[in-house]
């Protein structure tokens, strides 16, 4: 992520000669000096609260209250909270975003209204720790009634317009009865849940300082399955965490299989300077990590095929995207259940929601027939 950020800043300087760049965010809070050395960077803001004052020094006084467009995207992302109070041993975020700060519900709802009015048909709710939305404001200290993520889902469901909502990422510990009930009742919610596993080994989870164990994680999966028809589950997994044994990795494979993940974002462990895990003993060799990543990738393909089979003859809502389809005369998009789908259509339908019925799997994607006339 740091390398990509530096590359983007250099590209901006090259493509826009004479412009000035102000950098803020997690990287700015952690390594200000490195960013100040990059071309065209005139200010690095470690504390986002200082950003309006810094911009005023450069004559920028009109500070936007929200986002209205996402150029190049067919879905819109609405950040509802910032910060993390967990202390996972591999993560630097709690050091650069140590507090929790949730946006006001009315501001979030207004931003969603504005994005829907501008033609976006999928709204993705995001946050550094999405499940902690509203935590800091409803602990009793501020005297406010509780307003958590499940309350927000209920209010979003009442908005007008044609759109659906997707949750970006959740921690298993935040998936409780209130959330599951509200999610199941939310007619706009995509039945896709990205629950971060990281490891299926209880020993590794303990060293990571994760707040659950494998058995509890799988219980949450089953609780969601009890309220949704064929929900999609995706996850993040770190391979090669210090001390990860062959048995630990086999436990991860077993949990992934039991959960039935249709998508696994697998990452090789990377020692982040300043985190406890960077100094842990028993670092796993690179060739071992590579072999384990390959095995997990093979399992992911197997599980994806099984999930595709479950979706045959099922009706899906698909957001038509700009990527060209593999099949002539077809268009491509992402379904509510986070699978890629191709079906007959025209390119001018890009950005719209279409109802289809799955006919068969084509490996990486599904083929489907339409349920309505072409727009």
N, C-alpha and C positions, 0 to 999 in steps of 0.2 A: 504493500500500500504506500509506503514512504517513497519507494522508487517511482511508482506511477505518479505520485503527486509532484515530484521533482520534474519528471518528464513533461507533465502537463504545463507546469509553470514555464519551462524552457520553450515549449511549443507556442504558448501565448506570447512570449516575448519575441519569438521569431516571426510569427504571423501578424503581429500588431506592433511594428516598430514605433517607438516613441511613446508608448502607453505606459502607465504605472500599474503595478499589481500589488494589491493588499491581500495578505494571506492570513487566514484564521482557521481554527479547528483543532483537532486533537494533536496533529503533528506540530502545529504552531506552539501549542502549550508545552510540548515535550522537548523540542529541539529548535528553539528560535534562532540560534546562531547559524545553523546549517541553512535555514531558509533565507536568512538575510544575505547570504552570499550568492544567491541565484540572480540571474539577469532580470532587470526591470522591477525587482521587488523593492518597494519603497517603505513598506511597513509590515510587521508581523505582529498580529494581535493574539496574545496568549489567552486573554479573558474576553469572551464574546460580548460581555456587557459593555466593554469599552469600544466596540466597533463603531457605533454611531458617532461618538466623539472623534475617533480617528478619521472617519470618512469626512466629517465636517472640515477637517484641516485641508482636505483636497477639494472643497467646494460642493460636496454631496450632502444635501440637506433633506432631500425627499426620501425618507426611509420607508420601504414598502411594508405594509402590514401583513402580507401573505403572498402566496404564489398563485398565479393565474394560468400559467402555461408551462409545459415541459417540451421544449423543442426537440424533435426527433424521437419522441416517445408516444406510444398509443395509450399508455396508462399513466396516471398521475400519482405522485407520492406525497403523502401528507404526514409530516413529522409531528407527533403529538406529545413527545416528551424527550428529555435529554438527561444524561447522567446515569451512573450506575453505582450502587452501594455494595455490590458483591466484591469479593476479593479472590477471584479465580487466579491461581498461581501463575498462569501462562499469559495473563491479559494485562495490558498497560492502561486500559481505559479508566479504571477507578482512580488512577493517579492523575489523569488529565481531565476527567469529568467526574469528580468525587461526589457531587451533590445531585439530588433529583430535582428536576424542574419540569412540571407539566404545563402545557398550554391550556388556556381557558377554553372550556367546551364551546362557548358561543363563537370564539374565534375559529376553532377547528371546523365547526359546522358551517360557518360562513365561507370558509375557504373551500370546503367541499362543494357547496352550492355554486360558487364561482367557477370551479373547475368543471362541474357538470354542465353549467351554462355554456362553457367554452368547448363542449363536445367530448369531454373525456368520459368514457363509459366504464372504466375500472379505476377505483381509488384504492391505493395500497397504504394502509396505516403503518407507519414506521416509528422507530425510536431506538435509542441506545439500549433500553431495557423496556420494551413495549408493555410487558405485563405489570410493570410498576407505575403505569400511568395513574395519576391521582393519589399515589401513596402519601407523598409529602404533605398534601393539602388536606388529607382526611384522617390524620392520626390523632385528632382531637385538639391539637395545639392551636389551630386556627379557628376552631369552633364551627367548621363547615360540615354539612351533611356528607356522607360518603358519596363519592363520584369516581368510580373506577372504570376500567376498560369495558366491562359489561354494561354499565350505564350508558357509555358513549355509543356502543353498538345499538342499543335500543333507540337512542335519539337519531342516529344515522338512518335507521330503518324507517323513521317517520318522514324523512326528507322526500321531496317530490323529484321527479325526473327519472330517466332511464339510466341506471348505472348499477354496478355491483361493487362490493368492497372485499378486499383481501387483507389478511393479517400477514405482516412480513415475517416475524420470528417470535417465538414464545419460549419461555422456560417452563419445564414440566411442573415446577413447584407452584407456578401461578395458575395452573389449570385446575380450578376447583369447581364445586357445584354451581356457584353463582355464574361463573363464566360460561360453563358448558350449557347451562339452561338458557342464558341470554343468546349465546351463539346459535343454539339450535332453533331458537325462536326468530332469529334475524333472517328475514327472507332474502336480504341482499348479500349475505355473507357467502363467499366461496367456501365450499367444504374441503378446504385445503389447509393443513396445519403443519407449519414448520417448527418442530420441537427439537431443540438443540441437545443431542445426546453426548457428543464429544468422546465418550468411551463407554463400552459395555462392561468394563471390569470395575467392580466395586473398589478394588485396591487403587486403581488409577484414578477413579473419581474422587477418592479420599485425598490423594496427593494433589489433585487439581483444585481441591476445595469446592467441588460442586455440591449442591444442596439436596441431592437425591442419590439413590442407589438404583441399580438396574431394575430390580423388581418393582420398585415404586414407579419408575418411568413407564414400564410396560402396563402397569395398572392404569395410568393416565390415558394411554393409548386405547385401552379397552373401554374406559369410561366414555371417551369421545365416540368410539365405534358404536356404543350403545344408543347414541342419540342421532347419528347421521347415517345415511345410506351410502355405502362405498366411499367413505372419506379418503382423501389423499394425504399421505404423510411423507414429509421430506425432513432431512436432518443435516446437521454438521457433525463431522467426526475428525478428530485429530489423531493422526497415525504417528507412532514413534515418540510419544511423550516419554520423558526420561523414566527409565525403569520398566517400560512396557515389555513384558515377557511374551513368549509365544502363547502361553495360556491366557494372558490378558487379551491378546489380539483375537484368539479364538472366542473368548467371551463377547467381544465386540461383534464378531460375525454372527454369533448366536442371537444376540439382542436385535441386531438389524433384521435378521430373518424373522424373528418372532414379531417384530413391529410391522414388517411388511412395507418398508419404505419404498416408495416409487422413485425417489431421487435422493442420492447421498452426495453431499458436498464434502469430499474428503480432502484434508489438508495435511501435508507433512509438517511435523512439529518444527517450528522455527523459534529459536531462542531469542526472545525480545529483551534487549538490554534494559535493566531496571526492574525486571520481574523476578520473583523467587525461583521460578522454574528454570531460568537461564543458568542458575548456579547449582541445579540439582545434579547429583552424581548419576552414573549409569546412563549416559546419553546413548541413544540407539543409533547404530551404524546406518549410513545412507543407503547401502545396498539392501539392508533388511527392510527399511522403510519403503523402498521402491517395490520390493517384492510384495509387501503387505498391501500397498496401494493397488497393485495389479489384482490381487485376490479380491479386495473389496470392490473394485470396479467390475469384476466378473459377477460378483453377487448382486451388485446393483442392476446389471443387465437382466439377470434372472428374475429379480423381484419386479422390475419394470414390466417384463413380459407377463408375469402373473397378474399384475394390476391391470394391464391392458386387456387381458382376457376377461376380467371381471366387468369391464366397461362395455363389452360387446352388447349391442342392442339397447344401450342406455342412452337416454336423452341428455345432451350437454349444451350449455351455453358457451359460445366461443367468441372471444374478442379477436376480430380480424386484424392481422398485423401486416406490416409492409414486406416482410420477408417473402421471397417468391416460393411457391409450392414446387415440390418435386414432380407433381403430376400435371400435364398440360390441361388447361381449362379449369384448374382448381385454384383455390385460395387457401391461405394458411393462417392459423391463429392459435391462441392459447385458451384452453377450456377452463371452466371454473375449477376443475379438479387438477389444474396445473399440468395437463398433458398437451402436447402439440397435436393439432388436428388439421387435416386437409379435407376439403369438400368442394363441390362445384360452386363456382362464383366468379365475380369480376373484381378487378383490382380497385375499382372506385368504391367498393364496400369497406375499404380499410378504415379502421377506427370504430366500426359498428359492432354490435352484439348480434349474433345469429344463433338460432336454435338448430341443432343437428342431432342425428341418431348415428351412433357408432356402428360401422359395418364390419371392420376388420382391423388388425394391426399390421403395420408395415415396418416393424422393427423399432426405429426411433420415434415414430409417430403413428397416429391413428388415421384411418380413412373413414369418412362419414357421408351420409346423405342429408340433404337439407329438409327442414320441416316447413319452410315458408317460401313464398315467391321471392325472387331477387328484387332488392331495392333499386 
